[in-house]
Amino acid sequence: MTKALVSARRSSSSGDCYSWVWVLPLPDGRFRVAAIEVPKQLVDDDVCFFEEDMSTPYLKVVDEIGEVDAAVLEAGVDPEQLDAPWKNDFPL
């Protein structure tokens, strides 16, 4: 894994939302693994949205890179699907 943000699409708990898992390297060497769900309308209409507009059904901070794959699996994505955000339409 690089030291850059990576993400992957995941199944959403709601048909009205898109969902992604993303992995963010933190400055202290740990990794933030989160699943987010964003209303489709906001994404489809290219509307700016904020943290309060999305839900976070999964959030875990892991201490080592070796723990990332297990956390990504817990969040509902195969770690092999992780890629650069622009390759899976992750809304940066």
Residue, then its C-alpha position, 0 to 999 in steps of 0.5 A: m500500500t502506498k502512503a496515499l488515500v485509497s478507496a473502493r466501492r461497496s454495497s450500500s445499506s440503502g438504495d438511495c446511497y452510494s458507498w465506499v470504503w476508504v483507507l487514509p494514512l494518518p500522520d502518526g503512521r496509523f491508518r483510518v479505515a472507514a465506510i461512508e454512505v452518501p445520498k445518490q442525489l448529492v453525488d449525481d447532481d455534483v453537489c458539494f456535501f459535508e460530513e453531516d450529509m453522509s453516514t459512516p457505518y464503519l470506522k476503525v483506526v489500525d496501528e499497522i499496515g498489516e491490519v488494514d486488510a482485515a479492517v477493509l474486509e470488516a467494512g465490506v470490501d475485498p482489499e484487492q479492490l482498493d485503488a486510487p479514488w478517481k478510479n472508483d468515483f470516490p467523492l473527494 
